[in-house]
Amino acid sequence: MRSVKSLIAAGAASLLSSAAFAADMPIAPPPAYGPPPVADFGGWYLRGDIGMTNQSMGSLHSRSIDAVNASFPGALQNNGFGFDSSPLFKLGVGYQFNNWFRADLTGEYRGKANLHGSQNIPLNAAFAGFAAADNYSASKSEWVVMANAYVDLGTWWCVTPYIGAGVGAAYNRISSFRDDGVIYFPVGTLNNSVTYGADAGKWNLAWALHAGLAYKVTPNVTLDLAYRYINLGDATTGPTRAFDGSFSNRSPFTIKDLTSHDLMLGVRWNLDSGPVYAPPPPPLIRKG
């Protein structure tokens, strides 16, 4: 009986000693895992846009038109000058510097837009019985290279409004230019003429103002609905010639102050995905 009591006492002493030793050991806190930080900017991106143009012009000039204006001040009337709408296609590369400022460089093709309009001098005794009318037609297209900068104005429900400006160069090309003219002079005599302008193009300074809404679909994909006002400069035909060969290699026609109100839909692809964060390990489970 005494040996059994001795064994029980020894076991109890051993348990108390183990518990005391465990209580003296330092307990390491579990590792802390927080949510990944939100990126302030997206770095490099590619963009692609399609859209439609709504173009207008300031005035049409040539040596003969300027001579008529000089001979009959205020007599020449302009009627219905303008362009049909045309598609545009744009590609570019840019950089998001922070969460409110970005810039890109774009190249753009603006499809052919048909020119229409007429000029006339009405019959008036003050002009010695002289009257004339000209109907003009042509096609115009452009290549545009532009550097743009944008300011993002904040984000609400994944939608970011922005404004911006751009400057660059536009290659404006005129093709299939035609001037159908009728002259009523001397009194009672009609003289018809057709003048053709050779196809030609020229580079101009171009500038633009932007406004739009950007919607972030995923961290790397953003849809962009944009409005743009763009000034394309001037466009000039090649030398002109008469249909009957009565003259050739005459001075060209110039279209002044080409502008457009464009509506575009685009996509931006962010090329910098950011760091990848591993998920935290599952919590430890103690048994017993």
PyMOL commands that set and color helices and strands:
alter all, ss='L'
color gray80, all
select helices_A, chain A and resi 2-24+63-71+125-127
alter helices_A, ss='H'
color red, helices_A
select strands_A, chain A and resi 43-52+55-56+59-61+77-83+87-96+101-121+131-152+159-184+190-197+200-218+221-236+240-242+254-270
alter strands_A, ss='S'
color yellow, strands_A
deselect
rebuild
show_as cartoon
